């Protein structure tokens, strides 16, 4: 099966989560201007596009991105169809979803897939409520992927993040699941190694597995 890229491309001026640093990409040295090679400069926040949250993002003095376990970031994953949800994924909503028993890596495909078509950041994205996060922890989930720039509801970010990060669950945000159908996949998602950072920009790919 072919690997599918589910990363959001980093582009100059792309939209970011409200209040986050903007993205600036420029050619710092150009062969067209006489330089021996082309060299680009990138200035952006570590939570731009597809990225992984480190525990220190919401838990002061916790570990940075270098401590996120690599074995959690590579392996079988389930893309979960949550497109029917029109509000936060709370415990009741999680219980209604077709989550295979024993699945430890979950990528939630919601109506957020439509938001990537917008020209700017939207506050009306579907997110994971705190009690929904605790329900996933109780199920033994080790990685949760969100198909927009935050896993938590807009304006209420703390409890969801702390419930997951405090339990050692890896959070991947900013996945582009528009072309990915629900079902079983292999996942590879690795962050840049930025010791002490509260987040790590990542490249995420999936490959369909036999059901």
C-alpha positions as CSV (number, residue, x, y, z in Angstrom):
1,X,0.0,0.0,0.0
2,X,1.1,3.6,-0.7
3,X,2.0,5.9,2.1
4,X,-0.2,9.0,2.4
5,X,1.1,12.3,3.7
6,X,-1.3,13.8,6.3
7,X,0.9,16.7,7.2
8,X,-0.1,20.4,6.7
9,X,2.5,22.1,4.4
10,X,4.5,24.9,6.0
11,X,4.0,28.0,3.9
12,X,4.8,31.6,4.2
13,X,1.8,33.4,5.8
14,X,-0.2,30.3,6.5
15,X,-2.8,30.6,9.2
16,X,-1.9,29.5,12.8
17,X,-3.9,29.1,16.0
18,X,-5.2,32.4,17.2
19,X,-2.4,34.3,19.1
20,X,0.4,32.0,17.9
21,X,3.4,33.3,16.0
22,X,3.0,33.9,12.3
23,X,4.9,31.9,9.7
24,X,7.5,33.6,7.7
25,X,9.5,31.8,5.0
26,X,12.0,33.7,2.7
27,X,15.0,33.0,0.5
28,X,17.9,34.4,2.5
29,X,20.5,33.7,-0.3
30,X,19.6,33.3,-3.9
31,X,21.6,31.9,-6.9
32,X,19.6,34.3,-9.1
33,X,21.3,37.1,-7.1
34,X,24.8,35.7,-7.4
35,X,24.9,33.4,-4.3
36,X,26.6,30.0,-4.8
37,X,23.4,28.2,-3.6
38,X,19.9,28.9,-2.5
39,X,19.3,29.1,1.3
40,X,16.0,29.8,3.0
41,X,15.1,31.2,6.4
42,X,12.1,29.9,8.3
43,X,10.6,31.8,11.3
44,X,7.6,30.1,12.9
45,X,6.0,28.8,16.1
46,X,6.5,25.2,17.1
47,X,2.7,24.6,17.1
48,X,2.3,25.6,13.4
49,X,0.8,23.1,11.0
50,X,1.2,19.5,11.9
51,X,2.9,19.2,15.3
52,X,3.3,17.2,18.5
53,X,2.6,18.7,21.9
54,X,5.3,18.1,24.6
55,X,4.2,17.7,28.3
56,X,5.7,21.1,29.2
57,X,3.2,22.7,26.8
58,X,0.6,22.6,29.6
59,X,2.5,21.2,32.6
60,X,5.1,23.5,33.9
61,X,8.6,22.0,34.4
62,X,7.5,18.8,32.6
63,X,9.4,17.2,29.8
64,X,10.1,18.8,26.5
65,X,9.6,17.3,23.0
66,X,12.8,15.3,23.2
67,X,11.2,13.0,25.8
68,X,8.2,12.0,23.7
69,X,8.6,8.2,23.3
70,X,9.4,7.3,19.7
71,X,7.8,3.9,19.9
72,X,4.4,5.6,20.4
73,X,4.9,7.7,17.3
74,X,5.4,4.7,15.0
75,X,3.0,1.8,14.7
76,X,-0.6,0.7,14.1
77,X,-3.2,3.4,14.3
78,X,-6.9,3.8,13.7
79,X,-8.6,6.6,11.9
80,X,-11.9,7.1,13.7
81,X,-14.9,8.4,11.9
82,X,-16.2,11.2,14.1
83,X,-17.7,13.3,11.3
84,X,-21.2,13.1,12.8
85,X,-20.2,15.0,15.9
86,X,-21.3,18.7,15.9
87,X,-19.9,19.5,19.3
88,X,-17.1,18.6,21.6
89,X,-16.2,14.9,21.8
90,X,-17.2,14.2,25.4
91,X,-17.3,10.8,27.1
92,X,-20.7,10.0,25.7
93,X,-19.6,10.9,22.2
94,X,-16.4,8.7,22.6
95,X,-18.5,5.8,23.8
96,X,-20.7,6.1,20.6
97,X,-17.7,5.9,18.2
98,X,-16.5,2.7,16.6
99,X,-13.2,2.5,18.4
100,X,-11.7,-1.0,18.0
101,X,-10.9,-2.7,21.4
102,X,-7.3,-2.4,22.3
103,X,-6.5,0.4,19.8
104,X,-3.8,2.6,21.3
105,X,-3.2,5.2,18.5
106,X,-6.4,7.1,17.5
107,X,-6.6,9.7,14.8
108,X,-10.0,11.5,14.9
109,X,-11.5,12.4,11.5
110,X,-14.2,15.1,12.1
111,X,-15.9,17.8,10.2
112,X,-12.8,19.8,10.8
113,X,-11.5,18.4,7.5
114,X,-13.6,21.1,5.8
115,X,-11.8,23.9,7.7
116,X,-8.5,23.4,5.9
117,X,-10.2,24.9,2.8
118,X,-10.8,28.2,4.7
119,X,-8.4,31.0,4.3
120,X,-7.9,31.6,8.0
121,X,-8.2,30.2,11.5
122,X,-11.7,29.1,12.6
123,X,-12.8,28.9,16.2
124,X,-15.7,26.6,15.5
125,X,-13.6,23.4,15.2
126,X,-14.7,20.0,16.8
127,X,-12.4,19.2,19.8
128,X,-12.0,16.7,22.5
129,X,-13.7,17.6,25.8
130,X,-11.8,16.9,29.1
131,X,-14.1,14.0,30.1
132,X,-13.6,12.5,26.6
133,X,-9.9,12.8,27.1
134,X,-10.2,11.0,30.4
135,X,-12.3,8.3,28.7
136,X,-9.5,7.7,26.2
137,X,-6.9,7.5,29.0
138,X,-9.0,4.8,30.7
139,X,-9.1,2.8,27.5
140,X,-5.3,2.7,27.5
141,X,-4.9,5.0,24.5
142,X,-1.3,6.2,24.0
143,X,-1.6,8.6,21.1
144,X,-4.4,10.9,20.1
145,X,-4.4,12.8,16.8
146,X,-6.6,15.8,16.0
147,X,-7.5,17.1,12.5
148,X,-7.2,20.7,13.4
149,X,-4.7,23.0,15.2
150,X,-5.8,22.1,18.7
151,X,-7.2,19.0,20.4
152,X,-9.0,21.0,23.0
153,X,-12.1,23.2,22.7
154,X,-11.3,26.8,21.7
155,X,-11.2,29.0,24.8
156,X,-11.0,26.0,27.1
157,X,-7.6,24.4,26.4
158,X,-6.2,23.4,29.8
159,X,-8.2,20.4,31.1
160,X,-8.1,18.3,27.9
161,X,-4.4,18.8,27.4
162,X,-3.5,18.1,31.1
163,X,-5.7,15.0,31.2
164,X,-3.8,13.6,28.2
165,X,-0.3,14.9,28.8
166,X,-0.4,14.2,32.5
167,X,-1.2,10.5,31.7
168,X,1.7,10.3,29.2
169,X,-0.6,10.3,26.1
170,X,1.0,11.8,23.0
171,X,-1.0,14.6,21.3
172,X,-0.6,15.2,17.6
173,X,-2.4,18.2,16.3
174,X,-2.9,19.7,12.8
175,X,-3.4,16.5,10.8
176,X,-4.9,16.8,7.4
177,X,-7.2,13.8,7.0
178,X,-9.2,15.0,4.1
179,X,-8.1,12.2,1.8
180,X,-8.0,9.5,4.5
181,X,-10.9,7.1,5.0
182,X,-11.6,5.6,8.5
183,X,-10.0,2.3,9.3
184,X,-6.7,0.7,10.3
185,X,-3.4,2.2,9.2
186,X,0.3,2.2,10.0
187,X,1.5,5.6,11.3
188,X,4.8,7.4,11.3
189,X,4.9,10.8,12.9
190,X,8.2,12.2,14.1
191,X,8.8,15.7,15.6
192,X,11.9,17.9,15.1
193,X,14.4,17.3,17.9
194,X,14.3,20.7,19.8
195,X,15.4,19.9,23.4
196,X,13.2,21.7,26.0
197,X,10.6,22.8,23.4
198,X,6.9,22.7,24.3
199,X,6.1,21.4,20.8
200,X,7.7,19.8,17.7
201,X,6.8,20.4,14.1
202,X,6.2,17.0,12.5
203,X,5.8,15.1,9.3
204,X,3.1,12.5,9.5
205,X,2.3,9.7,7.1
206,X,-0.1,6.8,7.1
207,X,-0.4,3.5,5.1
208,X,-3.6,1.5,5.0
209,X,-3.4,-1.9,6.8
210,X,-5.5,-5.0,6.0
211,X,-8.6,-4.9,8.3
